[in-house]
Amino acid sequence: MEKVISAILNFVWFHPFITLTVGGCYVAGVGQLNSPTKDSPTWYRILFAVLNFLSLQFQRMSPKVEKSPNFQDAVNLQQQLAGQEPTAVKVPPTVEDKK
C-alpha cells in the first residue's frame, strides 16, 4: 500500500499540470450534474452528495430549496397543510428573461 501511495505522490509532484487538468475536469464534470429532484432515486441523491463533497463543492451537496425544481411543490404542500389555496410562486427574473 505504501508503494501505491508513494507512486501517486511522486506522480503528483512531478506532473502538477496533468494533476490540475484531471482534477479540474473532475470538478467541472461534477458541477454539470443535474440537481436531484423529488422523483430522483435515493442512490442518485447519495451519489450527487458524495461526488460534490469529494470535489469540495459543499453548497451543491444539499441545494437550497428556492433554487431546486421542487420549490413550487414544497410551497403548494405547505399551503395545503395550512388550509390555503395553492398559488403560483413568482420567481425573480433572471438575465435570460430580460432579453
C-alpha positions as CSV (number, residue, x, y, z in Angstrom):
1,M,0.0,0.0,0.0
2,E,2.9,2.4,0.8
3,K,4.3,1.8,-2.7
4,V,1.0,2.8,-4.3
5,I,0.7,6.0,-2.2
6,S,4.3,6.8,-2.9
7,A,3.8,6.4,-6.6
8,I,0.7,8.6,-6.6
9,L,2.5,11.3,-4.6
10,N,5.5,11.1,-6.9
11,F,3.3,11.5,-10.0
12,V,1.5,14.5,-8.5
13,W,4.9,16.0,-7.5
14,F,6.5,15.6,-10.9
15,H,3.4,16.2,-13.1
16,P,1.5,19.1,-11.5
17,F,-0.1,20.3,-14.7
18,I,-1.6,16.9,-15.6
19,T,-2.9,16.6,-12.0
20,L,-4.5,20.0,-12.1
21,T,-6.0,19.3,-15.5
22,V,-7.5,16.0,-14.4
23,G,-8.7,17.5,-11.1
24,G,-10.3,20.5,-13.0
25,C,-12.1,18.2,-15.4
26,Y,-13.5,16.1,-12.5
27,V,-14.7,19.3,-10.7
28,A,-16.3,20.6,-13.9
29,G,-17.9,17.3,-14.6
30,V,-19.4,17.1,-11.2
31,G,-20.6,20.7,-11.5
32,Q,-22.6,19.8,-14.6
33,L,-24.6,17.1,-12.8
34,N,-28.3,17.9,-12.5
35,S,-29.6,18.5,-9.0
36,P,-31.7,15.7,-7.7
37,T,-35.5,16.3,-7.8
38,K,-38.3,14.8,-5.7
39,D,-38.5,12.0,-8.3
40,S,-34.8,11.1,-8.2
41,P,-33.9,7.7,-6.7
42,T,-32.1,7.6,-3.4
43,W,-28.9,6.3,-4.9
44,Y,-28.6,9.4,-7.2
45,R,-29.1,11.7,-4.2
46,I,-26.4,9.9,-2.3
47,L,-24.1,9.8,-5.3
48,F,-24.7,13.5,-6.0
49,A,-23.8,14.5,-2.4
50,V,-20.7,12.3,-2.3
51,L,-19.3,13.5,-5.6
52,N,-19.9,17.1,-4.7
53,F,-18.3,16.5,-1.3
54,L,-15.2,15.0,-3.0
55,S,-15.0,17.9,-5.4
56,L,-15.2,20.3,-2.5
57,Q,-18.5,21.9,-3.7
58,F,-20.2,21.9,-0.4
59,Q,-23.0,24.2,-1.3
60,R,-24.1,21.9,-4.1
61,M,-24.3,18.9,-1.7
62,S,-27.7,20.0,-0.5
63,P,-29.1,22.6,-2.8
64,K,-31.3,25.3,-1.4
65,V,-35.0,24.8,-1.6
66,E,-35.6,28.1,-3.5
67,K,-33.2,27.0,-6.3
68,S,-34.5,23.5,-6.6
69,P,-37.0,22.2,-9.1
70,N,-39.1,21.1,-6.0
71,F,-39.7,24.7,-4.8
72,Q,-43.2,25.1,-6.3
73,D,-44.3,21.7,-5.0
74,A,-42.9,22.5,-1.5
75,V,-44.8,25.8,-1.4
76,N,-48.0,24.1,-2.6
77,L,-47.7,21.4,0.1
78,Q,-47.1,24.0,2.9
79,Q,-50.1,26.0,1.7
80,Q,-52.2,22.8,1.6
81,L,-51.2,21.9,5.1
82,A,-52.1,25.4,6.3
83,G,-55.5,25.2,4.6
84,Q,-54.7,27.8,1.9
85,E,-55.4,27.7,-1.8
86,P,-52.2,26.9,-3.8
87,T,-50.9,30.0,-5.6
88,A,-48.2,30.5,-8.3
89,V,-44.8,31.4,-6.9
90,K,-43.2,34.4,-8.5
91,V,-39.5,33.7,-9.1
92,P,-37.2,36.7,-9.6
93,P,-36.4,37.3,-13.3
94,T,-33.0,36.1,-14.5
95,V,-30.7,37.6,-17.0
96,E,-32.2,35.4,-19.7
97,D,-35.7,36.7,-19.1
98,K,-34.6,40.4,-19.7
99,K,-33.8,39.8,-23.4
